Amino acid sequence: MILVFPQKDYWKLLYEGEQIQGNVGSNEFDITFKYPTLLAQGYHQHIKLRDYIFLDIYNYQQEKSVIMECPEREHLLEFRFCILMHSPSKNILYQTGEYFLSSSGMACECAGLEEELMRTIEIVIHIEPEMFRFFAGDTSGKLPKELQHLVKRSDQLTYERYATQTPMMQVALQQILQCPYQGVTKRVYLESKVWELTALVIEQETQIYQGFLEVHALRPSEIDCVYHAKEILLKNHDNPPSLIQLARQVGLNDRKLKLGFRFVFGTTVFGYLHNYRMELAHNLLIQGHMNITEVAQKVGYASLPSFSNAFRKKFGISPKSCHR
């Protein structure tokens, strides 16, 4: 049995669970939540280092398979370090010893599967864009060219990449897990480690920008799978499979599928599908053989207002304006 939760319901369930330490009503900066038995065995430690810097430590094992559905949403700058990731099926987002980088901006709708008995230890850093500008920019807050893509507007798609942790990153991560301090000393110590990790990540980002470090490319067989996934999406544009279902159909995990679409098409899986739907709708409206409601249904929208809003956002005009 697979449990399916909208993102907000998943986090509500977790944050309403038992607190191992800290008190939500107090000024404590460090709160640890025990996972509800419905979800997993383990804990999530949430540490607010400043109003604009957050550190989260996850240590748990899934009790049941869970899919968390995430809507399109504004996203902070994020560094996600995998200390341990093990799943019986090996269908995992990223490997032990890797990290994930995401810029600020607009994160697309997605769904993530965590399978029964999956074991996870993860350290996650979130930084508000303006705080990152303050630390990484010049006196006016302007970032160097090689880092400007890490801070994007809320209407711009996030930049993402995966990479292998360096030995220096691994040392800093273990120091976070084994922090020997309490109180204000703990907060200062952990913030110093957050900025140390940030420095190591942006050093790699600078090397990539300057051409000294190569980003992992996809194998030809994986690129073929991406094109196959595109064909499945277009064939089923009015009722597409979920990201996880699509990945399984073409023999990739969802991480490789997402990376592949960005590598081959320069957008996300459902960003590609959305553009196709809108272009198809535009052509159908111009042809004038179908009314607006019929066009909306043809491209997979059950709600006419949702279709009209998406169309206006894409083309800057209403569907009625180009219907003949």
N, C-alpha and C positions, 0 to 999 in steps of 0.2 A: 504493500500500500504506500502510495506517495501522497504526502500532505502538501497542499498548495496554499501559500499565504501571499497576499499583497504585502509589499514592503512595510507599510506603516503598521499593519496588523502584526507582522513578525516582530518588529521592534517594540511594539506596545506589550506584547506577550513577554518578551525578554525583560523589559524595564519594570514591569509590574511584578517580577519574580522576587525571590528572596535575596536580600542584600547580605553579603558575607561581611562587608565592612563599609563604613561611611553612612551618611544619612542624607537622603535627598533634600530634606528641609533645612539642612545646615549649610555652612560655607565650606564644607570639606571639598577639596579639589580631586580626591581620589575615591572612587566608589566601585566596588566589585559586586557584580550580579551573578547569582547562580542560575545556570540554564534551567528552565522548566523541564521536567522529565518528558513532557510531550515532544520536546525538540531534541535535547541532547543531554549528556552528562559532562559537566565542566563549568567553566566560568568565563565571564567577560569583564575585564577591568577597564573602566573608563576614567582617564586622567585629564583634567582640564589644567593645562600648564599656564595658559593665559586666556584672555577672552577670544583670542584668534588662533590658538595652537592647541591641538587635541592629540592625545596619545591613547591608543586602545590596544589591549593585549587580549587575545582570544586563545583559550586552551580548552578544547572540548572534543567529544566523540559523539557522532550522530546516533540517536536511538532509532530513528526511522528516516527514510528518504524524504527530503523536503525540497520543494521548489519555492523560491522567493521571487515574486514578480515585481520588478522595479519599473516605475513609470519614467517618462522623460522628466529630467529634473536638473536643477542647478547643482553644480558640483564644485567642491573646494579642491585645491591642489592636494593630491593624495600620493603617498608612498606606502606600498603594502609589501611587507617582507614575510616570506614563507619560511618559518623555522622548521616545520614538519608538516607534510601533507601526504597522507596515505589513504588509498581507497581500494577495496577488494577488486573493483572492476578496472582500476587504473584510468577511469574516465574523469580526470581532474583538471581544474582550470590552470594551475601551474605547479611546478615541481618544488620539492624541498631544495632550499638553497637558491631560489630565484626571487626576484622582486618585480613588482608591477608599479609603473609610474603613470599617473593620469594628471593632466593639466586641469586648471579650473575651466569653467565653461558649462555647456549643456551636455549632460550625459544622456544617451539615447535609451529608450525603453529596452529592457532586457529581462531575461529570466535565468536564474542560476540554480543548478541542481546540486544538492549535497546528499550523497547516497548513504544508506544505512551502513553503520560501522566506519564511516569516514573519520579519520583522526586528523585534527588540525591544531597547530600552534602557529600563531600569526601575530605580528606587530604591525600596526597601522598608524600612520601619521597623517593628520589633516591640518592644513595651514590656509588661513584666509589669504586671498590674493594680495590685499594691501599690506599685510604683515610680511609676506614674501618680498614684495617690492621694497619695503623698508630695509630688510636685511640684505637682499641681493642686488638692489639697485644703487644708483649713484645718489648724491645728496638731494636730487630732485625726485628720486623714486623711479627714475627711468632704468629699465633693465637693459643689459647688453644684448646685442642682436641674437646671440646664441641661446638666450633664455627667454626671449619675448614670447615664444609660442607656448610657454608654460602658464601664462596668464591670459585667458581669453574671456571675451564678453559672455554674458549669459545666453546670447542668441547664437554663439559659435560652438561648433562641435568640439568636444574635448580631444586633445592629443593623448595617445596612449602608446606604451611600449612595455615589453617584458625584457628582463636581462638577468644575468647570473650575478649573485652577490659576490663582492670581492672579500678577501680575507679581513680587511680592515672593517668592512661593514659587519661581518659576522662577529668580530670582537665587540663592536659597539652594541650589537643586538643582544649578545649574551650579558653584557654589563647592564643593560636595561632589565633583563629578566632576573638578574641576581643583585639588583640594587640594594645596598646594605643600609641605606639611610631612611629616616622618617621625617615627617613634617616639612618645613620650608627647605631644609637641606635636600630632601628627596626631590622636591619640585625643581630646585635649581639644577641638581645633578641630572635629572631626566631631561630637562630642557637642553642642557649642554649636549647630551647624547642625540637628541632630536636634530640639533643644528649640525652636529658632526655627521650624522647620516645624510642630512640634506646636502651638506658640502660634498660628500662623496658621490651622491647621485648627480648633482649638477656638474661635477667634474667630468663624469662620464658623458653627460649630455653635451658639454662643451666639446669633448673629443669627437663625438658623433657629428656635431655640426661642422667641425673643422676637418672631417674626413679621416681622423686618426683611429677611429673605432668603428668597426662594421656592425650594423644591426643585422641580426640573424634573418636570412631570407628563407622563403619556402622552397621545399623540394618540388620538382616538376609534377610528381604524382599528386602532391597536395594542391597545387594550382589547378590541376584537372578536376579535383574534388570541388574546389571553389566554383569553377564554371558549371559543374553539374548542379551544385546548390542553387546557382543563379537560375538555371533552367527550371528547377523544381519550383522556385519562388514565383517565377513569371507564369508558369502553367497554373499555379494555384493562388494567383494574386488576390482573388476575392475571398479566399479562406486559407491563408498560409499556415504551414506548420509552425510550431514554436521553434525557437532557436535550438533548443536541445533536440527536438525531434528532427529538425533539418540536419543538424550535425551528425546524428546517428544514421540518417538515410544515406549520407555521402561518405561515411567512414572516418569522420574527424571528430575530435572533441570540440566543445563550443569555443574554447580559447583559440584553437587553430582556425576555426571558421571565421571568428571575428577578426583575427589578425589578417587572414587571407583576403577578406573583403576590403579591408583598409589598404592592403598591399596592392591588390589587383584593380579595384574600382575606386579607391580613394574615399570610401564612405563606409558606414556600418551596414550590416545585413538589412536591417529594416529601414535604414536611410535609403538604401538602393531601392527597396520595394516601394517606399513612399514616393520617391521621385518617379518611378515607373507608373504608379497609380495616378499621380497627378498629371503626368504627360498624356496618359491614355484618356483620362477624363477630359482634358483640354481638347484633345482631338475629337472625341465623341460629341462634345458640346458644340464645337464649330461645325461639325457635319450636320447637326440638327435633326437627326433621325430619332433621337431619344429625348425625353424631357429630363429635367435636372434630377428628379428623384430616381429615375431609372438609371441615369449615369452614376449617381452615388452608389446605388446598389450593385451596379456592374463592377465597380472598382473596390467593393468590399466594405462600404460604409452603411451601417444600418440606421445611423442618425444623420438626417439631412443637415442640422446645424453643425455637427462635427465635420461633415464633408465641406460645408461652405467655409468654415473657419480655416480648415487645412488648405483649401484651394486659394483663399484670399492671402494666407501667409506665404504660399508658394509663388503666386503670380501677381499679387498686389491688387487684384480685382475680384469681384464676386463672380460666381458661376453664371449668374444671369447676364452679366455684361458681355460674355462671349458666346451665349447661346443663340443659335439662329432659329 
